[in-house]
């Protein structure tokens, strides 16, 4: 039978080819001539008649020849069709009643079959696998390929690997997953297979609709918790849509199985194509098409110089108001921070992290007349801050995930010792099971209905921590993981470098930022804690670092700055409604007596504006071109500027400039200057 059907399909293809050849042959060429209109009218009618006649002849010839072939192949063209029964006379006598009743029963059965419609034929394994493969490719591709790739592409500045690094692994896993799911589904037979097929397509369609239309208010993965109580309306809408789509498609499958099988394939293939084009567009820029060329590694993280050290700790989101609250609760909190001055009237530079950290690494502030998008792309161009530190003989180590793009890393590569290019380091080493596991979690957080999203909650630093292979030691990329950093500090301790006499270290930790996972000792807690507890824990980490510097005998000569990339911040499309004040504690290089003196508190009007000069002065450079150091600022009126970022929760809208003159903790001393720069669409 299979051979007969192959022959019949070959005949059908030959027939289509013949029709195509006739049409091509009949296609008119171009001729230039004058023809009388009256003659032309009759000519057109005659030609039309000939065309109709020839078409009929060709159609009849092909139809009859097909019937001959079907008879020779013993194929019944009326199989599975309702046809008129053979006409025959009604018998007389006693057989008449039985014949009429049988005819009536047959007619009723035919009517019922017509009412139910064409019944789907039973599918062999090959057809089941083909249908299941289309559906599985749609579901797996939508959730476990497209979603992770789009998230990675949109988070390039926060991840230590690029889209091109992760894409081959994600695509390979997606293909294997689609085939595996199709194989499992194709083992189911009969009506159950249609149900399984429907559920696969329905869930894939729901995930597609969820990502496209129902995630508008989904908060960014910055570590803040997701409470469904804040999103009741969209949670209900999302649940209703999911239930309606799944139930509706199951009903369609029940009553129109044959139609639904075809529709399932069409939906799957069309949306695979649409999403495939979208994925291809992710690689539009050169930076996303190639693997990460530069990586910030852990090299030198636990090493200090033997002669002079300048250490900068950036405790994310640690606000002066928070520090004051903690000190009020425990006046002994900073007893080990000897030789430090706590600058209580300290302003920041920019919020949030993706702008605050580049300022601390460049000393470059926003120009009201420039594009913020261009500034972000070229933040380190035409700045010499890190170069000046390196030129003074300092080994520069930068440990953060917020430097910026690959272009930014390329710009500062010459000055920063722990940046390694592709010629030194093959590429980012992945923990493949970890990468796929966290990518699946990311995908389900995006594509699952709101009711289930809390089960898949994640934050950006978790992606880095789970995806990157840390077995390479100092060659491993630096990822934000406070507990892992502290554990290694406690286990292996700081070491004085045998090669470097001078060292500059810029260490960015999670600090007071979500999620709250640390206890007051700096260790990983059994469950969620709170900001106060975690902030005390982060101070314990810094305290341990200071005590190890003292034990190594390099504390007195070290300049140590403890600050935050920004203070308290929250997503808002409007102006902020309270002060945002990153902490600032500074210990200069000093003699033993000064380095052992208790913490001092200063209220001079300083902040990040004086940070570049303080660092350059500490390494022995020309600090004056950046302004005064924090120790050169005099008390009294002083305008300081702070740029805040407005956001709709999905993208940055604009940056706005505030001027602060007076007490930074008094919001009455904050005023908008009117300078505002909108982001490009």
VENWO-V33708 format. One record per backbone hydrogen bond with DSSP energy under -1.0 kcal/mol. CO is the residue of the C=O (numbers start at 0). NH is the residue of the N-H. Records with the same first field share a line. If there is no record, write none. Layout:
BEGIN
CO: NH  NH
END
This chain:
BEGIN
0: 4
1: 5
2: 6
3: 7
4: 8
5: 9
6: 10
7: 11
8: 12
9: 13
10: 14
11: 15
12: 16
13: 17
14: 18
15: 19
16: 20
17: 21
18: 22
19: 23
20: 24
21: 25
35: 39
36: 40
37: 41
38: 42
39: 43
40: 44
41: 45
42: 46
43: 47
44: 48
45: 49
46: 50
47: 51
48: 52
49: 53
50: 54
51: 55
52: 56
53: 57
54: 58
55: 59
56: 60
57: 61
58: 62
59: 63
60: 64
61: 65
62: 66
63: 67
64: 68
65: 69
66: 70
67: 71
68: 72
69: 74
70: 73
75: 78
77: 80
92: 95
94: 98
95: 99
96: 100
97: 101
98: 102
99: 103
100: 104
101: 105
102: 106
103: 107
104: 108
105: 109
106: 110
107: 111
108: 112
109: 113
110: 114
111: 115
112: 116
123: 127
124: 128
125: 129
126: 130
127: 131
128: 132
129: 133
130: 134
131: 135
132: 136
133: 137
134: 138
135: 139
136: 140
137: 141
138: 142
139: 143
140: 145
141: 146
144: 148
145: 149
146: 150
147: 151
148: 152
149: 153
154: 157
161: 165
162: 166
165: 169
166: 170
167: 171
168: 172
169: 173
170: 174
171: 175
172: 176
173: 177
174: 178
175: 179
176: 180
177: 181
178: 182
179: 183
180: 184
181: 185
184: 187
189: 193
190: 194
191: 195
192: 196
193: 197
194: 198
195: 199
196: 200
197: 201
198: 202
199: 203
200: 204
201: 205
202: 206
203: 207
204: 208
205: 209
206: 210
207: 211
208: 212
209: 213
214: 217
219: 221
220: 459
226: 229
227: 230
230: 234
231: 235
232: 236
233: 237
234: 238
235: 239
236: 240
237: 241
238: 242
239: 243
240: 244
241: 245
242: 246
243: 247
244: 248
245: 249
246: 250
247: 251
248: 252
249: 253
250: 254
251: 255
255: 259
256: 260
257: 261
258: 262
259: 263
260: 264
261: 265
262: 266
263: 267
264: 268
265: 269
266: 270
267: 271
268: 272
269: 273
270: 274
271: 275
272: 276
273: 277
274: 278
275: 279
276: 280
279: 282
280: 283
284: 288
285: 289
294: 419
295: 477
297: 300
299: 302
301: 494
303: 496
307: 502
308: 558
309: 504
310: 560
311: 506
312: 562
313: 508
314: 317
315: 511
317: 582
318: 322
319: 323
320: 324
321: 325
322: 326
323: 327
324: 328
325: 329
329: 332
331: 334
333: 336
335: 337
336: 339
339: 599
340: 585
341: 343  601
344: 605
346: 607
348: 642
351: 354  355
352: 356
354: 358
355: 359
356: 360
358: 361  362
366: 369
370: 374
371: 375
372: 376
373: 377
377: 380
379: 382
383: 387
384: 388
385: 389
386: 390
387: 391
388: 393
389: 392
394: 503
395: 416
396: 505
398: 507
404: 408
405: 409
406: 410
407: 411
411: 414  415
417: 296
419: 294
420: 423  424
428: 468
429: 431
430: 434
431: 435
432: 436
433: 437
434: 438
435: 439
436: 440
437: 441
438: 442
439: 443
440: 444
441: 445
442: 446
443: 447
448: 451
451: 454
452: 455
453: 456
458: 462
459: 463
460: 464
461: 465
462: 466
463: 467
466: 430
469: 472
471: 474
472: 475
475: 297
480: 484
481: 485
482: 486
483: 487
484: 488
485: 489
486: 490
487: 491  492
494: 303
499: 305
500: 306  307
501: 394
502: 309
503: 396
504: 311
505: 398
506: 313
508: 315
509: 512
514: 516
515: 528
516: 524
518: 521
522: 518
529: 533
530: 534
531: 535
532: 536
533: 537
534: 538
535: 539
536: 540
537: 541
538: 542
539: 543
540: 544
541: 545
542: 546
543: 547
544: 548
545: 549
546: 550
547: 551
548: 553
554: 557
555: 589
558: 310
559: 586
560: 312
561: 584
562: 314
571: 646
580: 319
583: 342
584: 561
585: 340
586: 559
590: 594
591: 595
593: 596
596: 338
599: 341
601: 343
603: 605
605: 346
606: 609
607: 610
609: 613
610: 614
611: 615
612: 616
613: 617
614: 618
615: 620
620: 622
622: 625
623: 626
628: 631
639: 659
641: 657
642: 350
643: 655
645: 652
650: 647
652: 678
653: 645
654: 676
655: 643
656: 672
657: 641
658: 670
659: 639
662: 665
665: 668
666: 669
668: 660
670: 658
674: 656
676: 654
END
